[in-house]
Amino acid sequence: MLGIIVLPGLIIIILTALVQWMLSTQLTRLREKGMHRLDQRVQLIKDILSGMKVIKCFAWEDVFSERVGQVREEELKYARLTLMLSFAVQYAGVIIPVFATAVTFIVAIALMGRRLDPATIFGALALFNSFRIPLIKTPTTLVLLVEAKVSLDRIHKFITSPDLAARSNPPLGISGVSSSSCTATRLTGAFDTSVSHAIKMHKATFTWDVTHASSFSLNNIDLTIKRGDLVMIVGQVGSGKSSLLNAILGEMPNPSGSSSIDGQIAYCPQTPWIQNISARDNILFGSPFEETRYRKVIQACALDPDFEILPGMCDACDTFYHWHS
């Protein structure tokens, strides 16, 4: 009979299991923070790559390199803490059974004055060794469950994120619209001839992420564009010109205010789409070649300097134009 001599070891085993559970909870928080920093770094690199031309023109390489380094250092900090905590949780299962056995024998001999016979010693060793596998496997399982929970939470957040407001097709107008509502019209070919404007916004707020107050947003936009108007949006880099166009297209969430559009929209983004064909065919885009009109387009787009400095480029010849050029 082992009796109460195994009680100290069992207490250590139970306390170890509780500590492992607490550390696993802390692992969840660290993992979530680390994934948040990872998202920040990936988004930052994505923005840098998409705006590489602007960054090179303004010689902002060092600034953005430092910013990426800061975000990466934050990400590595949480990665180190996560690995250290995972190591402590997993290897506790290897060390604790041996420690519990030693404590049990010390207490039995030194404090209780018992003489341990071979049956008692091997019985205690067998008992504590039986906890070894659960103490090793349980932390590993907890770590995997933590990572699965973080991944499932991110998937759940994405799936349950609010959809863009569906564009209905009522008559245009903003009368009676409260600041907490969002109304807009469908981008169809038909339009109401009784309405003088093509685009109208009233106290409209647009934001890329409605869950974060720090996300870039356009607030209290009042905009009216009449039919036939030619409108240019001018502003500094990052002032929200592209965001306003995305808001008009309905690609930017509209948590408040109203936005109404009547008629069709054709949108050409600032990212060029270049085919792996000649420069002339890229410009003609399937249209028949008319030299007079073609040269007017070249002049209007200020492409003459480009044709002059690029080797092998000729605005009138059928020069092969690679996508990476």
C-alpha positions as CSV (number, residue, x, y, z in Angstrom):
1,M,0.0,0.0,0.0
2,L,1.3,3.4,-1.0
3,G,-0.9,5.2,1.4
4,I,-0.7,9.0,1.9
5,I,3.0,9.2,1.0
6,V,1.9,9.8,-2.6
7,L,-0.2,12.8,-1.6
8,P,2.6,15.4,-2.1
9,G,3.3,14.1,-5.6
10,L,-0.3,14.1,-6.5
11,I,-0.7,17.7,-5.3
12,I,2.3,18.7,-7.5
13,I,0.7,16.9,-10.5
14,I,-2.6,18.6,-10.0
15,L,-1.0,22.1,-9.6
16,T,1.1,21.5,-12.7
17,A,-2.0,20.7,-14.7
18,L,-3.7,23.9,-13.5
19,V,-0.6,26.0,-14.3
20,Q,-0.5,24.4,-17.8
21,W,-4.1,25.4,-18.4
22,M,-3.4,29.0,-17.3
23,L,-0.3,29.2,-19.5
24,S,-2.4,27.9,-22.4
25,T,-4.9,30.7,-21.9
26,Q,-2.0,33.1,-22.0
27,L,-0.7,31.4,-25.1
28,T,-4.1,32.2,-26.8
29,R,-3.6,36.0,-26.0
30,L,0.0,36.0,-27.3
31,R,-1.0,34.1,-30.4
32,E,-3.8,36.6,-31.2
33,K,-1.5,39.6,-30.7
34,G,1.2,37.9,-32.8
35,M,-1.3,37.3,-35.6
36,H,-2.4,40.9,-35.4
37,R,1.1,42.1,-35.9
38,L,1.5,39.7,-38.7
39,D,-1.5,41.1,-40.4
40,Q,-0.1,44.6,-40.0
41,R,3.2,43.6,-41.5
42,V,1.6,41.9,-44.5
43,Q,-0.7,44.8,-45.1
44,L,2.1,47.3,-44.9
45,I,4.3,45.3,-47.3
46,K,1.3,45.0,-49.7
47,D,0.8,48.8,-49.5
48,I,4.5,49.4,-50.1
49,L,4.6,47.1,-53.2
50,S,1.4,48.7,-54.6
51,G,2.9,52.2,-54.1
52,M,6.5,51.4,-55.0
53,K,6.7,54.0,-57.7
54,V,5.6,56.8,-55.4
55,I,8.0,55.6,-52.7
56,K,10.9,55.6,-55.1
57,C,10.0,59.0,-56.6
58,F,10.0,60.6,-53.1
59,A,13.0,58.6,-51.8
60,W,11.0,57.2,-48.9
61,E,12.8,53.8,-48.8
62,D,14.4,54.4,-45.5
63,V,11.2,55.6,-43.8
64,F,9.2,52.6,-44.9
65,S,12.1,50.2,-44.3
66,E,12.2,51.4,-40.7
67,R,8.4,51.1,-40.3
68,V,8.5,47.5,-41.6
69,G,11.4,46.8,-39.2
70,Q,9.4,48.1,-36.3
71,V,6.3,46.0,-37.1
72,R,8.5,43.0,-37.7
73,E,10.3,43.4,-34.4
74,E,6.9,43.6,-32.6
75,E,5.9,40.4,-34.4
76,L,9.1,38.6,-33.4
77,K,8.7,39.7,-29.8
78,Y,5.3,37.9,-29.6
79,A,6.7,35.0,-31.5
80,R,9.6,34.6,-29.0
81,L,7.2,34.8,-26.0
82,T,4.9,32.2,-27.7
83,L,7.7,29.8,-28.3
84,M,9.1,30.2,-24.8
85,L,5.7,29.6,-23.2
86,S,5.0,26.6,-25.5
87,F,8.4,25.2,-24.5
88,A,7.6,25.6,-20.8
89,V,4.1,24.1,-21.1
90,Q,5.3,21.1,-23.1
91,Y,8.4,20.2,-21.2
92,A,6.8,20.5,-17.8
93,G,5.2,17.1,-18.6
94,V,8.7,15.6,-18.8
95,I,10.2,17.1,-15.7
96,I,7.2,17.2,-13.3
97,P,6.7,13.4,-12.8
98,V,10.4,13.0,-11.9
99,F,10.2,16.0,-9.5
100,A,6.9,14.7,-8.0
101,T,8.5,11.3,-7.4
102,A,11.5,12.8,-5.7
103,V,9.4,15.0,-3.5
104,T,7.3,12.0,-2.5
105,F,10.3,10.0,-1.4
106,I,11.8,12.9,0.5
107,V,8.6,13.6,2.4
108,A,8.1,9.9,3.2
109,I,11.7,9.4,4.5
110,A,12.5,12.8,6.1
111,L,9.1,14.0,7.4
112,M,7.1,10.8,7.9
113,G,10.0,8.6,9.0
114,R,8.9,5.7,6.8
115,R,11.2,3.1,5.5
116,L,10.5,2.4,1.8
117,D,10.5,-1.2,0.7
118,P,11.0,-2.1,-3.0
119,A,7.2,-2.7,-3.4
120,T,6.4,0.9,-2.3
121,I,9.2,2.4,-4.4
122,F,8.3,0.7,-7.6
123,G,4.6,1.3,-7.0
124,A,5.2,5.0,-6.6
125,L,7.4,5.1,-9.7
126,A,4.7,3.2,-11.7
127,L,2.0,5.6,-10.5
128,F,3.9,8.8,-11.4
129,N,5.1,7.4,-14.7
130,S,1.5,6.8,-15.6
131,F,1.0,10.6,-15.4
132,R,4.0,11.2,-17.7
133,I,2.3,10.6,-21.1
134,P,-0.8,12.7,-20.2
135,L,1.3,15.5,-18.9
136,I,3.3,15.5,-22.2
137,K,0.4,15.0,-24.6
138,T,-2.0,17.4,-22.9
139,P,0.2,20.5,-23.3
140,T,0.8,19.6,-26.9
141,T,-2.9,19.2,-27.5
142,L,-3.6,22.5,-25.7
143,V,-1.1,24.3,-27.9
144,L,-2.7,22.9,-31.0
145,L,-6.2,23.8,-29.7
146,V,-5.0,27.3,-29.0
147,E,-3.7,27.7,-32.6
148,A,-7.0,26.2,-33.9
149,K,-9.1,28.5,-31.8
150,V,-7.1,31.6,-33.0
151,S,-7.5,30.4,-36.6
152,L,-11.2,29.7,-36.2
153,D,-11.8,33.1,-34.5
154,R,-10.2,34.8,-37.5
155,I,-12.3,32.8,-40.0
156,H,-15.4,33.5,-37.9
157,K,-14.6,37.3,-37.9
158,F,-14.2,37.3,-41.6
159,I,-17.3,35.3,-42.3
160,T,-19.5,37.2,-39.9
161,S,-18.1,40.6,-40.9
162,P,-20.9,43.0,-42.2
163,D,-21.5,42.9,-45.9
164,L,-21.5,46.0,-48.0
165,A,-24.9,47.6,-48.0
166,A,-26.9,46.2,-50.9
167,R,-27.7,48.9,-53.5
168,S,-31.5,49.1,-53.9
169,N,-33.1,50.8,-56.9
170,P,-35.5,53.4,-55.5
171,P,-35.9,56.9,-56.9
172,L,-33.0,59.1,-56.1
173,G,-33.3,61.5,-53.2
174,I,-32.2,61.9,-49.6
175,S,-35.3,63.4,-48.0
176,G,-35.9,61.9,-44.6
177,V,-32.6,60.0,-44.4
178,S,-31.2,59.8,-40.9
179,S,-27.5,59.8,-40.2
180,S,-27.6,56.2,-39.0
181,S,-29.0,54.8,-42.3
182,C,-27.4,53.9,-45.6
183,T,-29.2,54.2,-48.9
184,A,-27.9,54.0,-52.5
185,T,-29.1,53.0,-55.9
186,R,-28.2,50.2,-58.2
187,L,-25.6,50.9,-60.9
188,T,-27.8,50.1,-63.9
189,G,-28.0,51.4,-67.4
190,A,-31.4,53.1,-66.9
191,F,-31.6,56.4,-65.2
192,D,-34.3,58.8,-64.1
193,T,-34.5,61.7,-66.6
194,S,-36.3,63.8,-64.0
195,V,-33.2,63.8,-61.8
196,S,-30.5,66.4,-62.7
197,H,-27.7,64.8,-60.8
198,A,-25.8,61.6,-61.5
199,I,-24.1,61.2,-58.1
200,K,-25.3,62.6,-54.8
201,M,-24.0,62.1,-51.3
202,H,-25.5,63.6,-48.2
203,K,-23.5,63.5,-44.8
204,A,-22.1,60.1,-46.0
205,T,-19.4,58.4,-44.0
206,F,-17.3,55.7,-45.5
207,T,-14.7,53.6,-43.8
208,W,-12.6,50.6,-44.8
209,D,-13.0,48.8,-41.4
210,V,-16.2,49.6,-39.4
211,T,-14.8,47.6,-36.4
212,H,-11.8,49.9,-35.9
213,A,-12.2,53.5,-35.1
214,S,-8.6,54.2,-36.2
215,S,-9.3,52.9,-39.8
216,F,-9.1,55.4,-42.6
217,S,-12.5,57.0,-43.2
218,L,-14.2,59.7,-45.2
219,N,-16.6,61.6,-42.9
220,N,-19.7,63.7,-43.6
221,I,-19.3,63.8,-47.4
222,D,-21.7,66.2,-49.2
223,L,-21.2,65.7,-52.9
224,T,-23.4,66.5,-55.9
225,I,-22.3,65.8,-59.5
226,K,-24.7,66.9,-62.2
227,R,-25.2,65.1,-65.5
228,G,-22.6,66.1,-68.1
229,D,-20.2,67.6,-65.5
230,L,-16.4,67.0,-65.8
231,V,-15.1,66.7,-62.2
232,M,-11.4,66.3,-61.2
233,I,-10.5,65.1,-57.7
234,V,-7.2,66.7,-56.7
235,G,-5.3,66.1,-53.5
236,Q,-2.1,65.0,-51.9
237,V,-0.9,61.3,-51.8
238,G,-3.0,59.4,-49.2
239,S,-5.7,62.1,-48.9
240,G,-8.5,59.8,-50.0
241,K,-9.0,60.3,-53.7
242,S,-9.1,56.6,-54.5
243,S,-11.2,55.9,-51.5
244,L,-13.8,58.4,-52.6
245,L,-13.9,56.7,-56.0
246,N,-14.3,53.3,-54.3
247,A,-17.1,54.8,-52.2
248,I,-18.9,55.9,-55.3
249,L,-18.5,52.4,-56.7
250,G,-20.0,50.9,-53.6
251,E,-16.8,49.1,-52.6
252,M,-16.3,51.0,-49.4
253,P,-18.7,50.3,-46.4
254,N,-21.1,53.2,-45.7
255,P,-22.1,53.0,-42.0
256,S,-24.0,56.3,-42.1
257,G,-25.5,58.9,-44.4
258,S,-26.8,58.3,-47.9
259,S,-25.2,57.8,-51.4
260,S,-27.3,57.7,-54.6
261,I,-26.1,57.0,-58.1
262,D,-28.2,57.1,-61.3
263,G,-26.9,55.6,-64.6
264,Q,-24.0,53.5,-65.6
265,I,-20.4,53.7,-64.3
266,A,-17.2,52.9,-66.1
267,Y,-14.1,52.8,-63.9
268,C,-10.5,52.7,-65.0
269,P,-8.2,52.1,-62.0
270,Q,-4.8,53.7,-61.7
271,T,-3.1,50.3,-62.0
272,P,-2.4,49.8,-65.7
273,W,-3.3,46.6,-67.5
274,I,-0.6,45.9,-70.1
275,Q,-1.0,43.0,-72.6
276,N,2.0,41.0,-73.8
277,I,1.8,42.5,-77.2
278,S,3.2,45.5,-79.0
279,A,3.0,49.0,-77.6
280,R,0.9,50.1,-80.5
281,D,-1.6,47.3,-80.0
282,N,-1.8,48.1,-76.3
283,I,-2.7,51.6,-77.2
284,L,-5.2,50.7,-79.9
285,F,-6.8,48.0,-77.7
286,G,-8.4,46.3,-80.7
287,S,-9.4,49.4,-82.5
288,P,-8.4,49.9,-86.2
289,F,-5.2,51.9,-86.7
290,E,-5.7,55.5,-87.8
291,E,-2.4,57.3,-87.9
292,T,-3.7,60.8,-87.4
293,R,-5.8,59.9,-84.4
294,Y,-3.1,57.6,-83.0
295,R,-0.5,60.4,-83.0
296,K,-3.0,62.7,-81.3
297,V,-3.5,60.1,-78.6
298,I,0.3,59.8,-78.2
299,Q,0.6,63.5,-77.8
300,A,-2.3,63.9,-75.4
301,C,-0.9,61.1,-73.2
302,A,2.6,62.6,-73.3
303,L,4.1,59.3,-74.5
304,D,6.6,60.9,-76.9
305,P,9.3,61.2,-74.2
306,D,8.8,57.6,-73.2
307,F,9.2,56.3,-76.7
308,E,12.3,58.4,-77.1
309,I,14.1,57.1,-73.9
310,L,13.1,53.5,-74.1
311,P,15.3,51.4,-76.3
312,G,13.6,49.8,-79.3
313,M,10.4,51.8,-78.8
314,C,8.7,53.5,-81.7
315,D,5.3,54.9,-81.6
316,A,4.5,54.1,-85.2
317,C,6.1,50.7,-85.4
318,D,4.7,47.4,-84.2
319,T,7.3,47.0,-81.4
320,F,6.8,44.0,-79.1
321,Y,6.0,45.1,-75.6
322,H,6.6,42.8,-72.7
323,W,4.5,43.0,-69.6
324,H,7.5,43.6,-67.3
325,S,8.6,46.6,-69.3
